[in-house]
Amino acid sequence: LPTAYAGLDDTICGNQSITLAGDTTHSSLCLWSTSGDGVFNNPALLNAIYTPGTNDLTTGSTVLTLTANAVAPCTSSAQDDMTLRYYASPVVDAGLDEVICANQSITLSGMVANSSTSLWTTAGDGVFDDPTLPQATYTPGSNDIIAGSVVLTLSADASYPCTGSIQDNMILSFIPLPVAYAGVNQNICLNTTITLIGDTTNCSTCFWLTTGD
């Protein structure tokens, strides 16, 4: 009678394929089948390559079955299953681009999933209170403010059996602080008026105040 061995249960990264390690004896034909929606490059090969489908990844696992058909005059067949589980690839979101005042810090809204590590880096000279926290606080540096914006990058390493890393960027822009210039000191004659010559930059509104009446 035929025997079938589908191999040990296994775990792969969700974006990978797997080369199966099936084995049969006393068989005229072997055939792989799946409980999911993935595809085999050739289901008649003991070492077929299986690529998981969308439903496989959503479910989180798939049962792969190896069937061995008997050699005549035997008519029965043998089957064996192996369970293939999927580990999701890391997901990183650095958050939306933000605008802050040049003298402010910002608590970032990063998100990391399917990874045990995360790390913020900056293209500028600002500092993070803890760059390993997805919601780290960033304080811009002088070069950041001069440039007017800085690119912040959130990275995460894949967990085994996935490999590599993934990253996402966000742009942090700075609104410069307002500047006011009231003009030079002046003397005027009593009972006369003066037209002031003030100047401002980086402001939405400006107004005069007096220490007198």
MDTraj code that builds the backbone (N, CA, C; nanometers):
import mdtraj as md
import numpy as np

residues = "LEU PRO THR ALA TYR ALA GLY LEU ASP ASP THR ILE CYS GLY ASN GLN SER ILE THR LEU ALA GLY ASP THR THR HIS SER SER LEU CYS LEU TRP SER THR SER GLY ASP GLY VAL PHE ASN ASN PRO ALA LEU LEU ASN ALA ILE TYR THR PRO GLY THR ASN ASP LEU THR THR GLY SER THR VAL LEU THR LEU THR ALA ASN ALA VAL ALA PRO CYS THR SER SER ALA GLN ASP ASP MET THR LEU ARG TYR TYR ALA SER PRO VAL VAL ASP ALA GLY LEU ASP GLU VAL ILE CYS ALA ASN GLN SER ILE THR LEU SER GLY MET VAL ALA ASN SER SER THR SER LEU TRP THR THR ALA GLY ASP GLY VAL PHE ASP ASP PRO THR LEU PRO GLN ALA THR TYR THR PRO GLY SER ASN ASP ILE ILE ALA GLY SER VAL VAL LEU THR LEU SER ALA ASP ALA SER TYR PRO CYS THR GLY SER ILE GLN ASP ASN MET ILE LEU SER PHE ILE PRO LEU PRO VAL ALA TYR ALA GLY VAL ASN GLN ASN ILE CYS LEU ASN THR THR ILE THR LEU ILE GLY ASP THR THR ASN CYS SER THR CYS PHE TRP LEU THR THR GLY ASP".split()
xyz = np.array([
    [0.0836, -0.1192, 0.0000],
    [0.0000, 0.0000, 0.0000],
    [0.0875, 0.1248, 0.0000],
    [0.0397, 0.2332, -0.0581],
    [0.1196, 0.3557, -0.0634],
    [0.1257, 0.4231, 0.0737],
    [0.2292, 0.5023, 0.0933],
    [0.2393, 0.5882, 0.2117],
    [0.2665, 0.7306, 0.1641],
    [0.2232, 0.8238, 0.2452],
    [0.2439, 0.9657, 0.2129],
    [0.2934, 1.0388, 0.3371],
    [0.3899, 1.1289, 0.3165],
    [0.4426, 1.2108, 0.4254],
    [0.4538, 1.3539, 0.3736],
    [0.3745, 1.4442, 0.4331],
    [0.3709, 1.5819, 0.3830],
    [0.4814, 1.6692, 0.4413],
    [0.5541, 1.6174, 0.5391],
    [0.6592, 1.6970, 0.6015],
    [0.6111, 1.7597, 0.7309],
    [0.7023, 1.8223, 0.8026],
    [0.6704, 1.8849, 0.9304],
    [0.5909, 2.0141, 0.9086],
    [0.5103, 2.0485, 1.0077],
    [0.4461, 2.1793, 1.0040],
    [0.5539, 2.2876, 0.9969],
    [0.5195, 2.3996, 0.9349],
    [0.6209, 2.5028, 0.9126],
    [0.5576, 2.6411, 0.9241],
    [0.6435, 2.7394, 0.9408],
    [0.6011, 2.8797, 0.9466],
    [0.6870, 2.9600, 0.8507],
    [0.6226, 3.0445, 0.7716],
    [0.6959, 3.1277, 0.6766],
    [0.6469, 3.2710, 0.6892],
    [0.7233, 3.3612, 0.6331],
    [0.6798, 3.5006, 0.6251],
    [0.5682, 3.5106, 0.5224],
    [0.4717, 3.5979, 0.5480],
    [0.3541, 3.6067, 0.4620],
    [0.3820, 3.6463, 0.3188],
    [0.4981, 3.7073, 0.2924],
    [0.5297, 3.7475, 0.1550],
    [0.6239, 3.6490, 0.0868],
    [0.6364, 3.5294, 0.1421],
    [0.7284, 3.4304, 0.0874],
    [0.6532, 3.3088, 0.0333],
    [0.7243, 3.2306, -0.0477],
    [0.6787, 3.0987, -0.0904],
    [0.7608, 2.9935, -0.0158],
    [0.7190, 2.8690, -0.0243],
    [0.7900, 2.7614, 0.0451],
    [0.8049, 2.6425, -0.0469],
    [0.9223, 2.5807, -0.0417],
    [0.9464, 2.4561, -0.1138],
    [0.9127, 2.3408, -0.0201],
    [0.8147, 2.2618, -0.0560],
    [0.7656, 2.1548, 0.0299],
    [0.8606, 2.0361, 0.0291],
    [0.8494, 1.9551, 0.1329],
    [0.9389, 1.8392, 0.1475],
    [0.8553, 1.7135, 0.1675],
    [0.7752, 1.6802, 0.0681],
    [0.6925, 1.5612, 0.0760],
    [0.7691, 1.4349, 0.0397],
    [0.7100, 1.3214, 0.0784],
    [0.7723, 1.1931, 0.0452],
    [0.6620, 1.0869, 0.0345],
    [0.6780, 0.9954, -0.0604],
    [0.5817, 0.8860, -0.0759],
    [0.6577, 0.7564, -0.1038],
    [0.5921, 0.6446, -0.0755],
    [0.6455, 0.5141, -0.1146],
    [0.5319, 0.4343, -0.1793],
    [0.5713, 0.3444, -0.2703],
    [0.4770, 0.2539, -0.3367],
    [0.3604, 0.3318, -0.3992],
    [0.3946, 0.4432, -0.4633],
    [0.2917, 0.5288, -0.5202],
    [0.3133, 0.5457, -0.6698],
    [0.2020, 0.5477, -0.7433],
    [0.2091, 0.5709, -0.8867],
    [0.1987, 0.7189, -0.9196],
    [0.1369, 0.7964, -0.8284],
    [0.1160, 0.9388, -0.8528],
    [0.0956, 1.0084, -0.7192],
    [0.1555, 1.1257, -0.7038],
    [0.1335, 1.2056, -0.5834],
    [0.0760, 1.3403, -0.6247],
    [-0.0006, 1.3975, -0.5352],
    [-0.0668, 1.5239, -0.5690],
    [-0.0881, 1.6057, -0.4413],
    [-0.0443, 1.7311, -0.4470],
    [-0.0661, 1.8246, -0.3374],
    [-0.2000, 1.8963, -0.3555],
    [-0.2669, 1.9269, -0.2440],
    [-0.3871, 2.0093, -0.2447],
    [-0.3822, 2.1019, -0.1238],
    [-0.4614, 2.2068, -0.1269],
    [-0.4593, 2.3073, -0.0205],
    [-0.5996, 2.3364, 0.0297],
    [-0.6090, 2.3697, 0.1579],
    [-0.7367, 2.4125, 0.2143],
    [-0.7602, 2.5618, 0.1917],
    [-0.6595, 2.6278, 0.1359],
    [-0.6690, 2.7723, 0.1145],
    [-0.6794, 2.8082, -0.0317],
    [-0.6292, 2.9284, -0.0646],
    [-0.6396, 2.9776, -0.2024],
    [-0.5030, 3.0051, -0.2645],
    [-0.3981, 2.9468, -0.2047],
    [-0.2659, 2.9602, -0.2643],
    [-0.2494, 2.8706, -0.3849],
    [-0.1326, 2.8779, -0.4484],
    [-0.1084, 2.8005, -0.5709],
    [0.0239, 2.7253, -0.5607],
    [0.0270, 2.6068, -0.6245],
    [0.1488, 2.5276, -0.6393],
    [0.2058, 2.5534, -0.7789],
    [0.3382, 2.5550, -0.7885],
    [0.3968, 2.5652, -0.9227],
    [0.3703, 2.4385, -1.0024],
    [0.3665, 2.3233, -0.9308],
    [0.3301, 2.1951, -0.9926],
    [0.2872, 2.1017, -0.8805],
    [0.1565, 2.0824, -0.8602],
    [0.1085, 2.0037, -0.7464],
    [0.1474, 1.8568, -0.7525],
    [0.2015, 1.8102, -0.8663],
    [0.2405, 1.6704, -0.8795],
    [0.3846, 1.6463, -0.8347],
    [0.4550, 1.7520, -0.7918],
    [0.5927, 1.7372, -0.7464],
    [0.5977, 1.7225, -0.5951],
    [0.6791, 1.6292, -0.5465],
    [0.6961, 1.6159, -0.4023],
    [0.7541, 1.7428, -0.3419],
    [0.8412, 1.8071, -0.4154],
    [0.9043, 1.9314, -0.3688],
    [0.8428, 2.0525, -0.4392],
    [0.7119, 2.0507, -0.4507],
    [0.6416, 2.1621, -0.5138],
    [0.6636, 2.2916, -0.4341],
    [0.6531, 2.4045, -0.5026],
    [0.6628, 2.5356, -0.4390],
    [0.5213, 2.5895, -0.4194],
    [0.4904, 2.6271, -0.2957],
    [0.3567, 2.6787, -0.2646],
    [0.3654, 2.8267, -0.2324],
    [0.2811, 2.9039, -0.2991],
    [0.2713, 3.0479, -0.2749],
    [0.1362, 3.0777, -0.2131],
    [0.1330, 3.1304, -0.0898],
    [0.0052, 3.1536, -0.0225],
    [-0.0791, 3.2592, -0.0920],
    [-0.2114, 3.2442, -0.0780],
    [-0.3039, 3.3402, -0.1345],
    [-0.3521, 3.4391, -0.0297],
    [-0.4389, 3.5289, -0.0719],
    [-0.4891, 3.6332, 0.0173],
    [-0.5648, 3.5742, 0.1354],
    [-0.6509, 3.4777, 0.1085],
    [-0.7277, 3.4158, 0.2173],
    [-0.6377, 3.3377, 0.3123],
    [-0.5344, 3.2753, 0.2577],
    [-0.4375, 3.2066, 0.3435],
    [-0.3825, 3.3026, 0.4482],
    [-0.3385, 3.4198, 0.4019],
    [-0.2755, 3.5164, 0.4913],
    [-0.3758, 3.5734, 0.5908],
    [-0.4994, 3.5924, 0.5446],
    [-0.6029, 3.6439, 0.6344],
    [-0.6343, 3.5432, 0.7439],
    [-0.6411, 3.4161, 0.7051],
    [-0.6710, 3.3097, 0.8019],
    [-0.5542, 3.2861, 0.8966],
    [-0.4335, 3.3005, 0.8451],
    [-0.3149, 3.2829, 0.9286],
    [-0.2497, 3.1469, 0.9160],
    [-0.3186, 3.0514, 0.8529],
    [-0.2595, 2.9187, 0.8339],
    [-0.3345, 2.8447, 0.7243],
    [-0.2695, 2.7423, 0.6704],
    [-0.3279, 2.6608, 0.5650],
    [-0.2875, 2.5162, 0.5874],
    [-0.3789, 2.4252, 0.5606],
    [-0.3462, 2.2824, 0.5645],
    [-0.3147, 2.2368, 0.4226],
    [-0.1951, 2.1837, 0.4044],
    [-0.1529, 2.1287, 0.2760],
    [-0.1557, 1.9766, 0.2858],
    [-0.2170, 1.9138, 0.1882],
    [-0.2371, 1.7688, 0.1907],
    [-0.1630, 1.7033, 0.0746],
    [-0.0857, 1.6018, 0.1071],
    [-0.0184, 1.5225, 0.0045],
    [-0.0906, 1.3890, -0.0081],
    [-0.1362, 1.3598, -0.1286],
    [-0.2070, 1.2344, -0.1563],
    [-0.1199, 1.1458, -0.2443],
    [-0.1052, 1.0193, -0.2048],
    [-0.0290, 0.9213, -0.2827],
    [-0.1242, 0.8130, -0.3329],
    [-0.1309, 0.7974, -0.4628],
    [-0.2160, 0.6943, -0.5227],
    [-0.1402, 0.5624, -0.5315],
    [-0.2144, 0.4526, -0.5169],
    [-0.1530, 0.3193, -0.5136],
    [-0.1094, 0.2746, -0.6533],
    [-0.0169, 0.1798, -0.6527],
    [0.0255, 0.1134, -0.7759],
    [-0.0661, -0.0070, -0.7982],
    [-0.1141, -0.0235, -0.9196],
    [-0.2014, -0.1367, -0.9520],
    [-0.1316, -0.2685, -0.9167],
    [-0.2038, -0.3688, -0.8680],
    [-0.3516, -0.3754, -0.8624],
    [-0.4127, -0.3118, -0.7375],
    [-0.3290, -0.2485, -0.6506],
    [-0.3863, -0.1810, -0.5341],
    [-0.4648, -0.0591, -0.5820],
    [-0.5663, -0.0241, -0.5077],
    [-0.6520, 0.0864, -0.5509],
    [-0.6669, 0.1959, -0.4454],
    [-0.6215, 0.1709, -0.3258],
    [-0.6402, 0.2699, -0.2203],
    [-0.5350, 0.3805, -0.2336],
    [-0.5538, 0.4874, -0.1605],
    [-0.4584, 0.5973, -0.1594],
    [-0.4256, 0.6343, -0.0151],
    [-0.3176, 0.7051, 0.0010],
    [-0.2750, 0.7490, 0.1342],
    [-0.2640, 0.9013, 0.1338],
    [-0.2936, 0.9628, 0.2496],
    [-0.2863, 1.1082, 0.2614],
    [-0.2149, 1.1475, 0.3902],
    [-0.1500, 1.2631, 0.3834],
    [-0.0883, 1.3194, 0.5034],
    [-0.0958, 1.4716, 0.4931],
    [-0.1147, 1.5346, 0.6079],
    [-0.1294, 1.6801, 0.6107],
    [-0.0103, 1.7457, 0.6799],
    [0.0153, 1.8682, 0.6406],
    [0.1052, 1.9553, 0.7157],
    [0.0388, 2.0927, 0.7224],
    [0.0614, 2.1620, 0.8344],
    [0.0026, 2.2940, 0.8539],
    [0.1092, 2.4005, 0.8292],
    [0.0750, 2.4923, 0.7417],
    [0.1655, 2.6022, 0.7088],
    [0.1089, 2.7297, 0.7710],
    [0.1871, 2.7899, 0.8594],
    [0.1444, 2.9129, 0.9255],
    [0.2231, 3.0319, 0.8702],
    [0.1637, 3.1486, 0.8837],
    [0.2235, 3.2682, 0.8246],
    [0.2507, 3.3732, 0.9307],
    [0.3686, 3.4292, 0.9246],
    [0.4029, 3.5412, 1.0111],
    [0.3965, 3.6671, 0.9262],
    [0.3204, 3.7640, 0.9718],
    [0.2991, 3.8841, 0.8919],
    [0.4262, 3.9686, 0.8839],
    [0.4457, 4.0331, 0.7699],
    [0.5567, 4.1260, 0.7529],
    [0.5329, 4.2489, 0.8398],
    [0.6406, 4.3184, 0.8791],
    [0.6215, 4.4376, 0.9626],
    [0.5465, 4.5469, 0.8870],
    [0.4727, 4.6260, 0.9637],
    [0.4001, 4.7402, 0.9096],
    [0.4465, 4.8643, 0.9847],
    [0.4804, 4.9690, 0.9096],
    [0.5310, 5.0925, 0.9702],
    [0.4547, 5.2111, 0.9121],
    [0.4107, 5.2998, 1.0002],
    [0.3454, 5.4239, 0.9575],
    [0.4027, 5.5374, 1.0416],
    [0.4731, 5.6283, 0.9760],
    [0.5357, 5.7393, 1.0474],
    [0.4361, 5.8490, 1.0837],
    [0.3138, 5.8394, 1.0332],
    [0.2148, 5.9417, 1.0617],
    [0.2098, 6.0474, 0.9531],
    [0.1118, 6.1335, 0.9638],
    [0.0944, 6.2404, 0.8664],
    [0.2026, 6.3467, 0.8828],
    [0.2301, 6.4190, 0.7731],
    [0.3198, 6.5336, 0.7821],
    [0.2607, 6.6359, 0.8801],
    [0.3489, 6.7046, 0.9528],
    [0.3041, 6.7977, 1.0556],
    [0.3734, 6.9331, 1.0396],
    [0.3090, 7.0366, 1.0958],
    [0.3657, 7.1719, 1.0991],
    [0.3596, 7.2202, 1.2430],
    [0.4721, 7.2694, 1.2963],
    [0.4764, 7.3211, 1.4324],
    [0.5500, 7.4542, 1.4333],
    [0.5361, 7.5257, 1.5438],
    [0.6124, 7.6482, 1.5625],
    [0.7587, 7.6125, 1.5871],
    [0.8471, 7.7032, 1.5461],
    [0.9896, 7.6711, 1.5510],
    [1.0421, 7.6507, 1.6924],
    [0.9723, 7.7012, 1.7929],
    [1.0211, 7.6844, 1.9307],
    [0.9494, 7.5721, 2.0040],
    [0.8803, 7.4846, 1.9308],
    [0.8045, 7.3761, 1.9931],
    [0.8694, 7.2403, 1.9684],
    [0.8318, 7.1441, 2.0533],
    [0.8592, 7.0026, 2.0293],
    [0.7292, 6.9372, 1.9859],
    [0.7371, 6.8133, 1.9377],
    [0.6180, 6.7430, 1.8913],
    [0.6237, 6.5974, 1.9339],
    [0.5111, 6.5464, 1.9803],
    [0.4982, 6.4035, 2.0078],
    [0.4493, 6.3363, 1.8805],
    [0.5309, 6.2497, 1.8241],
    [0.5026, 6.1872, 1.6954],
    [0.3948, 6.0801, 1.7090],
    [0.3293, 6.0512, 1.5986],
    [0.2183, 5.9548, 1.5988],
    [0.2529, 5.8337, 1.5124],
    [0.3724, 5.7781, 1.5339],
    [0.4141, 5.6610, 1.4586],
    [0.3424, 5.5347, 1.5039],
    [0.3400, 5.4348, 1.4148],
    [0.2766, 5.3059, 1.4447],
    [0.3610, 5.1951, 1.3843],
    [0.3870, 5.0921, 1.4640],
    [0.4631, 4.9753, 1.4189],
    [0.3864, 4.8503, 1.4573],
    [0.3716, 4.7566, 1.3629],
    [0.3053, 4.6294, 1.3895],
    [0.3911, 4.5156, 1.3355],
    [0.3769, 4.3996, 1.3984],
    [0.4469, 4.2774, 1.3565],
    [0.5982, 4.2933, 1.3636],
    [0.6440, 4.3679, 1.4607],
    [0.7877, 4.3849, 1.4801],
    [0.8134, 4.4130, 1.6271],
    [0.9255, 4.3641, 1.6764],
    [0.9614, 4.3872, 1.8163],
    [1.0526, 4.5074, 1.8319],
    [1.0903, 4.5711, 1.7206],
    [1.1806, 4.6852, 1.7275],
    [1.1250, 4.8001, 1.6450],
    [1.1598, 4.9219, 1.6852],
    [1.1295, 5.0408, 1.6057],
    [1.2353, 5.1447, 1.6348],
    [1.2610, 5.2313, 1.5373],
    [1.3661, 5.3317, 1.5556],
    [1.3370, 5.4535, 1.4685],
    [1.3369, 5.5703, 1.5335],
    [1.3256, 5.6977, 1.4620],
    [1.4646, 5.7505, 1.4288],
    [1.4803, 5.8047, 1.3101],
    [1.6019, 5.8773, 1.2733],
    [1.5610, 6.0082, 1.2070],
    [1.6498, 6.1054, 1.2098],
    [1.6220, 6.2360, 1.1516],
    [1.7264, 6.2719, 1.0478],
    [1.6827, 6.3440, 0.9443],
    [1.7763, 6.3944, 0.8442],
    [1.8368, 6.5260, 0.8894],
    [1.7921, 6.5763, 1.0041],
    [1.8407, 6.7040, 1.0541],
    [1.9238, 6.6877, 1.1794],
    [1.9180, 6.7896, 1.2663],
    [2.0012, 6.7872, 1.3874],
    [1.9185, 6.7951, 1.5145],
    [1.7887, 6.7651, 1.5066],
    [1.7050, 6.7606, 1.6253],
    [1.7297, 6.6329, 1.7045],
    [1.6606, 6.6205, 1.8173],
    [1.6807, 6.5039, 1.9045],
    [1.5455, 6.4448, 1.9448],
    [1.5449, 6.3134, 1.9647],
    [1.4288, 6.2403, 2.0164],
    [1.4499, 6.2129, 2.1652],
    [1.3399, 6.2171, 2.2412],
    [1.3551, 6.1802, 2.3824],
    [1.3853, 6.0319, 2.3960],
    [1.3257, 5.9480, 2.3095],
    [1.3556, 5.8051, 2.3043],
    [1.3252, 5.7573, 2.1621],
    [1.4272, 5.7450, 2.0769],
    [1.4032, 5.7122, 1.9354],
    [1.3455, 5.5733, 1.9124],
    [1.3401, 5.4893, 2.0173],
    [1.2841, 5.3548, 1.9994],
    [1.1332, 5.3518, 2.0208],
    [1.0731, 5.4642, 2.0606],
    [0.9293, 5.4696, 2.0826],
    [0.8584, 5.5221, 1.9574],
    [0.7562, 5.4519, 1.9063],
    [0.6828, 5.5039, 1.7906],
    [0.6221, 5.6417, 1.8181],
    [0.5857, 5.6707, 1.9455],
    [0.5308, 5.8014, 1.9821],
    [0.6360, 5.8856, 2.0543],
    [0.7575, 5.8854, 2.0011],
    [0.8660, 5.9636, 2.0599],
    [0.8375, 6.1131, 2.0460],
    [0.9021, 6.1928, 2.1313],
    [0.8940, 6.3384, 2.1227],
    [1.0196, 6.3899, 2.0529],
    [0.9988, 6.4754, 1.9509],
    [1.1114, 6.5291, 1.8731],
    [1.1243, 6.6784, 1.8985],
    [1.2467, 6.7210, 1.9301],
    [1.2771, 6.8627, 1.9481],
    [1.3678, 6.9063, 1.8342],
    [1.3237, 6.9999, 1.7505],
    [1.4044, 7.0380, 1.6342],
    [1.5336, 7.1072, 1.6746],
    [1.6341, 7.0917, 1.5896],
    [1.7614, 7.1595, 1.6093],
    [1.7673, 7.2885, 1.5297],
    [1.8748, 7.3620, 1.5478],
    [1.8886, 7.4913, 1.4801],
    [1.8924, 7.4757, 1.3281],
    [1.9582, 7.3704, 1.2795],
    [1.9634, 7.3490, 1.1343],
    [1.8267, 7.3100, 1.0785],
    [1.7489, 7.2345, 1.1570],
    [1.6115, 7.2022, 1.1166],
    [1.5326, 7.3295, 1.0905],
    [1.5423, 7.4237, 1.1862],
    [1.4625, 7.5461, 1.1788],
    [1.5095, 7.6340, 1.0634],
    [1.6404, 7.6402, 1.0432],
    [1.6932, 7.7191, 0.9309],
    [1.6451, 7.6620, 0.7980],
    [1.6453, 7.5278, 0.7862],
    [1.6010, 7.4628, 0.6624],
    [1.4508, 7.4775, 0.6413],
    [1.3747, 7.4931, 0.7491],
    [1.2302, 7.5085, 0.7372],
    [1.1529, 7.3791, 0.7481],
    [1.2201, 7.2665, 0.7364],
    [1.1546, 7.1358, 0.7486],
    [1.2609, 7.0285, 0.7664],
    [1.2162, 6.9103, 0.8090],
    [1.3077, 6.7982, 0.8264],
    [1.2312, 6.6692, 0.7983],
    [1.2994, 6.5704, 0.7441],
    [1.2400, 6.4392, 0.7186],
    [1.2719, 6.3479, 0.8367],
    [1.1666, 6.2925, 0.8983],
    [1.1824, 6.1968, 1.0074],
    [1.1428, 6.0593, 0.9566],
    [1.2234, 5.9589, 0.9876],
    [1.2044, 5.8232, 0.9352],
    [1.1839, 5.7249, 1.0492],
    [1.0758, 5.6473, 1.0398],
    [1.0491, 5.5408, 1.1366],
    [1.0766, 5.4067, 1.0699],
    [1.1633, 5.3260, 1.1302],
    [1.2027, 5.1961, 1.0746],
    [1.1685, 5.0849, 1.1725],
    [1.1478, 4.9640, 1.1171],
    [1.1215, 4.8458, 1.2001],
    [1.1839, 4.7248, 1.1329],
    [1.2418, 4.6370, 1.2141],
    [1.3011, 4.5135, 1.1638],
    [1.1976, 4.4018, 1.1648],
    [1.2050, 4.3178, 1.0642],
    [1.1151, 4.2025, 1.0569],
    [1.1530, 4.1002, 1.1627],
    [1.0550, 4.0263, 1.2097],
    [1.0777, 3.9177, 1.3043],
    [1.0863, 3.7854, 1.2280],
    [1.1681, 3.6914, 1.2784],
    [1.1852, 3.5623, 1.2132],
    [1.0484, 3.4932, 1.2002],
    [1.0187, 3.4326, 1.0846],
    [1.1083, 3.4012, 0.9739],
    [1.1174, 3.5104, 0.8680],
    [1.0507, 3.6218, 0.8880],
    [1.0647, 3.7322, 0.7944],
    [1.2029, 3.7951, 0.8117],
    [1.2530, 3.8585, 0.7088],
    [1.3845, 3.9214, 0.7126],
    [1.3760, 4.0621, 0.6578],
    [1.4804, 4.1394, 0.6835],
    [1.4875, 4.2747, 0.6312],
    [1.4191, 4.3745, 0.7231],
    [1.4069, 4.4959, 0.6748],
    [1.3428, 4.6021, 0.7514],
    [1.2558, 4.6846, 0.6589],
    [1.1686, 4.7646, 0.7188],
    [1.0783, 4.8494, 0.6423],
    [1.0774, 4.9862, 0.7096],
    [1.0527, 5.0915, 0.6319],
    [1.0544, 5.2249, 0.6891],
    [0.9517, 5.3145, 0.6220],
    [0.9169, 5.4226, 0.6926],
    [0.8231, 5.5207, 0.6396],
    [0.8683, 5.6585, 0.6869],
    [0.8431, 5.7597, 0.6034],
    [0.8878, 5.8954, 0.6327],
    [0.7705, 5.9878, 0.6603],
    [0.7967, 6.0909, 0.7379],
    [0.7049, 6.2023, 0.7522],
    [0.7874, 6.3309, 0.7494],
    [0.7251, 6.4391, 0.7013],
    [0.7942, 6.5674, 0.6923],
    [0.7415, 6.6591, 0.8015],
    [0.8319, 6.7103, 0.8824],
    [0.7984, 6.8044, 0.9880],
    [0.8442, 6.9431, 0.9446],
    [0.7491, 7.0347, 0.9301],
    [0.7797, 7.1708, 0.8869],
    [0.7665, 7.2669, 1.0040],
    [0.8361, 7.3800, 0.9936],
    [0.8423, 7.4752, 1.1043],
    [0.7968, 7.6133, 1.0588],
    [0.7091, 7.6720, 1.1380],
    [0.6696, 7.8103, 1.1176],
    [0.7648, 7.8960, 1.2013],
    [0.8395, 7.9909, 1.1389],
    [0.9355, 8.0704, 1.2164],
    [0.8661, 8.1628, 1.3150],
    [0.9375, 8.1971, 1.4222],
    [0.8837, 8.2868, 1.5236],
    [0.8688, 8.4280, 1.4668],
    [0.7706, 8.5061, 1.5161],
    [0.7533, 8.6418, 1.4653],
    [0.8656, 8.7349, 1.5115],
    [0.8905, 8.8364, 1.4313],
    [0.9912, 8.9377, 1.4632],
    [0.9228, 9.0746, 1.4550],
    [0.9439, 9.1597, 1.5561],
    [0.8852, 9.2942, 1.5576],
    [0.9947, 9.3988, 1.5718],
    [0.9817, 9.5075, 1.4942],
    [1.0760, 9.6196, 1.5016],
    [0.9940, 9.7477, 1.5098],
    [1.0044, 9.8191, 1.6220],
    [0.9234, 9.9392, 1.6445],
    [0.9867, 10.0643, 1.5848],
    [1.1075, 10.0551, 1.5343],
    [1.1763, 10.1721, 1.4800],
    [1.2703, 10.2345, 1.5823],
    [1.3448, 10.3362, 1.5397],
    [1.4420, 10.4025, 1.6278],
    [1.3678, 10.4946, 1.7246],
    [1.4312, 10.5238, 1.8383],
    [1.3751, 10.6200, 1.9339],
    [1.3661, 10.7586, 1.8698],
    [1.2617, 10.8321, 1.9038],
    [1.2425, 10.9653, 1.8444],
    [1.1964, 11.0642, 1.9498],
    [1.2233, 11.1926, 1.9258],
    [1.1739, 11.3031, 2.0058],
    [1.0835, 11.3889, 1.9183],
    [0.9706, 11.4336, 1.9729],
    [0.8807, 11.5205, 1.8974],
    [0.8400, 11.6389, 1.9856],
    [0.7920, 11.7400, 1.9231],
    [0.7441, 11.8576, 1.9944],
    [0.6097, 11.8271, 2.0601],
    [0.5830, 11.8904, 2.1751],
    [0.4558, 11.8721, 2.2417],
    [0.3407, 11.9130, 2.1508],
    [0.2283, 11.8473, 2.1698],
    [0.1065, 11.8780, 2.0939],
    [0.1202, 11.8463, 1.9447],
    [0.2129, 11.7559, 1.9104],
    [0.2238, 11.7087, 1.7723],
    [0.2072, 11.5572, 1.7713],
    [0.1892, 11.5027, 1.6538],
    [0.1771, 11.3576, 1.6379],
    [0.2941, 11.3048, 1.5563],
    [0.3085, 11.1772, 1.5558],
    [0.4172, 11.1136, 1.4819],
    [0.3637, 10.9914, 1.4085],
    [0.4101, 10.9741, 1.2891],
    [0.3797, 10.8521, 1.2150],
    [0.4894, 10.7492, 1.2452],
    [0.4492, 10.6413, 1.3065],
    [0.5462, 10.5393, 1.3455],
    [0.5905, 10.4576, 1.2255],
    [0.7115, 10.4083, 1.2326],
    [0.7670, 10.3278, 1.1217],
    [0.8055, 10.1914, 1.1786],
    [0.7049, 10.1060, 1.2007],
    [0.7297, 9.9723, 1.2522],
    [0.7453, 9.8706, 1.1396],
    [0.7931, 9.7531, 1.1763],
    [0.8098, 9.6459, 1.0782],
    [0.7953, 9.5114, 1.1505],
    [0.7342, 9.4157, 1.0834],
    [0.7194, 9.2809, 1.1397],
    [0.7443, 9.1778, 1.0310],
    [0.7840, 9.0597, 1.0728],
    [0.7942, 8.9452, 0.9830],
    [0.7374, 8.8233, 1.0546],
    [0.6902, 8.7295, 0.9757],
    [0.6394, 8.6015, 1.0273],
    [0.5272, 8.6208, 1.1292],
    [0.4362, 8.7133, 1.1027],
    [0.3271, 8.7332, 1.1965],
    [0.1949, 8.7377, 1.1212],
    [0.0884, 8.7004, 1.1909],
    [-0.0452, 8.7058, 1.1318],
    [-0.1131, 8.8390, 1.1603],
    [-0.0863, 8.8974, 1.2769],
    [-0.1395, 9.0284, 1.3127],
    [-0.0336, 9.1049, 1.3899],
    [-0.0463, 9.2376, 1.3918],
    [0.0429, 9.3193, 1.4733],
    [-0.0378, 9.4332, 1.5328],
    [0.0026, 9.4820, 1.6489],
    [-0.0660, 9.5932, 1.7131],
    [0.0308, 9.6655, 1.8047],
    [0.0004, 9.7971, 1.8251],
    [0.0833, 9.8823, 1.9091],
    [0.0242, 9.8896, 2.0502],
    [0.1126, 9.9005, 2.1486],
    [0.0747, 9.9279, 2.2868],
    [0.1551, 10.0491, 2.3356],
    [0.1004, 10.1206, 2.4362],
    [0.1708, 10.2351, 2.4911],
    [0.1745, 10.2262, 2.6433],
    [0.2826, 10.2771, 2.7029],
    [0.2909, 10.2851, 2.8476],
    [0.2250, 10.4137, 2.8988],
    [0.1797, 10.4970, 2.8036],
    [0.1162, 10.6225, 2.8429],
    [-0.0323, 10.6199, 2.8172],
    [-0.0897, 10.7407, 2.7912],
    [-0.2359, 10.7501, 2.7729],
    [-0.2747, 10.8102, 2.6393],
])
top = md.Topology()
chain = top.add_chain()
for i, resn in enumerate(residues, 1):
    res = top.add_residue(resn, chain, resSeq=i)
    for name in ("N", "CA", "C"):
        top.add_atom(name, md.element.get_by_symbol(name[0]), res)
traj = md.Trajectory(xyz[None], top)
